[in-house]
């Protein structure tokens, strides 16, 4: 082979690698199927504000004694926030949550006291197949009702204006490939999941019901849930797991990213909350503990734990012999859509994963020049011109991006994952869409169906 031919083939090979549209995404090499219970911490910090979802007002005061399972906060519509340990309310303060939201929070110091019994929590008899009574029971148990508005700043008049329900989608697999909570709970509780599907079927008899399952478990799922829901197999690839893309595939239409599913008559509920709903309706237990998968670049096996809501990142990791100091940074969520934490005292509530990054990152220019390789655009599941939008945002031309529809961005992180310049692509798009939605300069028109 001549030198010219060799150089040509080498160059073509390098170009093929550069323009490859199949990124290698983080995943778990192996996992422990046992869900481990984390002991109660000395203290929990329970945030009250969940933007775009729910806002609770405290029903307790500093110095007051509370018992595990007792109500400590309530929304305007009666959604309840419950104490996950028994003890004394040390203070009501503000904290940074795992989603980087500055939120009011209730701090409870553990005194080792006994929690409320189910009989003390569920004092009323639940009429069979009564949607109104079921809704009240679910709210009182600390579970957000799956087929109504969550109650952030709404009144009953807002709820009456919701469109009719078109579908309920129960997800038995998480978006992030490193989070195993849903599929473990699905595999280990098939009878209880089946009962949850029956309950939804009776409460919402006219509404189509879907259950998503890992593709490799399709035959098993059809055996256990046939006749209770339409079974949808979800591939292992990250692209196929993205919630907005999945709903669009199932229902044949897209829901704009800026809109909630329920505002379009669609319910999307994780299987963990389906199980919590069954416990609430049966009067067995309220929702006080959350499951979460711990994985990372140097962990041989992913670990899934169940912890009291409001436990700190430090406490959950220490329960498994881990500490933040041994890693470069902890990410709450998964590596694609998670949020890096600056403190191991961050309280964990509705979070489903911790991803621990171990390797040192190469220093880079935080706004390195885009080389227009197009990788970000080719990998984008929303099919938007990511590289063009990013450059416009970078140079302050936010209004000019409107025709390129940045609002279609899922913030899934695929673009940043494949970017050779390691540009903060997702952050720029997030800023752009927040400016357009909440800023005063411009408001996006409705994009409509895609």
Secondary structure, 3 states (H helix, E strand, C coil): CCHHHHHHHHHHHHHHHHCCCCCCCCCCCCEEEEEEECCCCCEEEEECEECCCEECEECCCCCCEECCCCEEEECCCCCEEECCCCEEEEEEEEEECCCCCEEEEEEEEECCCCCCCHHHHCCCCCCCCCHHHHHHHHHHCCCCCCCCCCCCCCCHHHHHCCCCCCEEEEECCCCCCCCCHHHHHHHHCHHHHHHHHHHHHHHCCCCEEEEEEEHHHHHHHHHHHCCCCEEEEECCCHHHHCHHHHHHHHHCCCCCCCCCCHHHCEEEEEHHHHHHHHHHHHCCCCCCEEEEEEEECCCCCEEEEEEECCCEHHHHHHCCCCCHHHCCEEEECCCCCCEECCCCCCECCCCCEEEEECCCCCCCCCCCCCCCCCHHHHHCCCCCCHHHHHHHHHCCCCHHHHHHCHHHCCCCCHHHHHCCCCCCHHHHHHHHHHHHHHCCCCCCCCCCCC
